[in-house]
């Protein structure tokens, strides 16, 4: 087999992975709430986020903001969606109050950023939420989020095996 023939599947896979990553990025870009956000309110939410990240097995190193924003960055949206998925699941299991859940689309100003920061800070101190996260295998929360993201990327349908392979390859 010639070297170019062996490289063809690898190149096709790389193109497919890049396409999936681009779709993923666009999806989170579309989900990003818009509003007028000051660095002070953004950093209140970052501080709360960094307190909760270790409970998800992640390093608490989300950077602070120095400029006002009109749209949340996609990497921040990803983190908030991970939190939202876990919160919704814990609410669904009656482990925490449904007032702890949030919708990204409602975060349109500093007051909502501060309210979300308060909710996240409460979750950091919630024994029930901590227990839920400890009892849930670490990949389950992210997997659930990835499946719902995959379903919305695929037009509301569950992805087929080829699409799932591409999504899993993206994670590697």
Secondary structure as GFF3:
##gff-version 3
##sequence-region A 1 172
A	DSSP	alpha_helix	3	31	.	.	.	ID=ss1
A	DSSP	beta_strand	34	37	.	.	.	ID=ss2
A	DSSP	alpha_helix	39	53	.	.	.	ID=ss3
A	DSSP	three_ten_helix	54	56	.	.	.	ID=ss4
A	DSSP	beta_strand	69	71	.	.	.	ID=ss5
A	DSSP	alpha_helix	74	92	.	.	.	ID=ss6
A	DSSP	three_ten_helix	98	100	.	.	.	ID=ss7
A	DSSP	three_ten_helix	104	106	.	.	.	ID=ss8
A	DSSP	alpha_helix	110	124	.	.	.	ID=ss9
A	DSSP	alpha_helix	127	135	.	.	.	ID=ss10
A	DSSP	alpha_helix	138	153	.	.	.	ID=ss11
A	DSSP	alpha_helix	161	171	.	.	.	ID=ss12
###
